[in-house]
Amino acid sequence: MDLLIHNVRVWDDKPLMDIGIKDGKIAAIEEGLEASAKEAIDAEGRAVIPGMVEPHMHLEKAFLHRRLPPVLGTLEEAIRVTGILKSKQERKDVLDRSRQVLDMAVKNGTVALRAHPDVDLIQGLIGVETLVELRDEYKDLMDIQIVAFPQEGIIKSPGTTDLMEKSMQLGADVVGGCPYNELTWEDTKRHIDIVFDMAAKHDAPIDLHADFSDDASDQRFAATAYVAQKTIDTGYQGRVSMGHVTSLGSLDPDELKPIIELLRKADISIVTLPATDLYLGGRNDTKNRRRGLTPVRSLHEAGVNVAYSSNNIRNAFTPFGKADMLVIGNMLAHAVSFGTPAHQAAILEMGTTNAARSIGIGANYGVAVGKQADLVILDTYQVADALLDIPARSWVIKRGKITVVTHHKAEIHRHGCCGAQDHGAKGHVCETAAAK
């Protein structure tokens, strides 16, 4: 073996296992595996999970939160403020801020990431160009996919289609879309049609920012059914993801059910973005404020592939974040009331297995023999405690190689009844207690 992991918790209801890794793949998962290895880890009973996957991130807009601080915190203000800052983008600065996010993600156990750089007349192709460079720079740490994302629309922003084509030629992997950012419903449909035509031309997957609204009264913000039917009609099942999709949360069950069934038939992945959607959603509600999320529970129960991601890191859209999928997963579990053991397990899958499926890498992913060895050993001793503890990532392994080692140590200095600093430590005898 190239790497042997001893005494690791793969399944909570089974004994500790050893994992053997050879040529970047998981070669064996056995109890008491007898094999030699070039390198070994003793996990000492810690839990292992598949590497985390971020299916929806905006790197070139990260860490802009103090450049032009928002006052109101609304979506409209975030769009305006970010538009101003985008017009001033500089290559070195974009690279530096993007690296900050990527380094955070790597340390937090993310092994694959789909980035959505804006492709528009404001910042041109700087987001794509920098990501092509970073994709190569980080190739041993993380797999990066690049989306050609028309944030400012396509129909209302002539010239954007050409920029998207140039992005694909530069090396973008995915055709993006932002259909709600058009002036009419007819233009929204044309936007979607252009995205599907371009994707077919390049044989590329599709990833749309869709339905980013508190309600579905404006059809531009309610394009889910159109996208799902288009996916089926063009034979693109399993190759389309949609982010946000928040307007579905405002529909009555009878309205929602046929749309969810269409999404399931189209095999579309829904990527919820709780940090952003909770922060921006329901801003106009004066009582019983909505959470502004897509209906995760209904989608999950219907068999739709649901994933989640960080989206933005510290800008006007999301003034928080540290690219930690366990933090986002814990937040999502609270927001959608997924607290039972089965529901917590489902949330963990949404940040790992489901997220991998949403970006098209599910077939070669997971903790199983034959899969790519992208693993995270957590500083906790039950897989089920991952979301509860949000533990340190003790080891991160990418394609069978150790990429991150975290040394985590905390000491409690107890000044108890005898005043000893080591009061309570093993072998310590409290003199005051003994005298009594």
Buried (B, 14 or more C-beta within 10 A) or exposed (E): BBBBBBBBBBEEEEEBBBBBBBEBBBBBBEEEBEEEBEEEBEBBEBBBBBBBBBBBBBBBBBBBBEBBEBEEBBBEBBBEBBBEBBEEBEEEBBBEBBBBBBBBBBBBBBBBBBBBBBBBEBBBBBBBBBBBBBBEBBEEBBBBBBBBBBBBBBBEBEEBBEBBBBBBEBBBBBBBBBBBBBEEBEBBBBBBBBBBEBBBEBEBBBBBBBBBBBBBEEBBBBBBBBBBEBBBEBEBEBBBBBBBBBBBBBBEEEEBEEBBBBBBBBBBBBBBBBBBBBBBBBBEEEEEEBBBBBBBBBBBEBEBBBBBBBBBBBBBBBBBBBBBBBBBBBBBBBBBEBEEEEBBBBBBBBBBBBBBBBBBBBEEBBBEEEBBBBBBBBBBBBBBBBBEBBBBBBBBBBBBBBBBEBEEEEEEEBEBEBEBEEBEEEEBEBEEEEEE
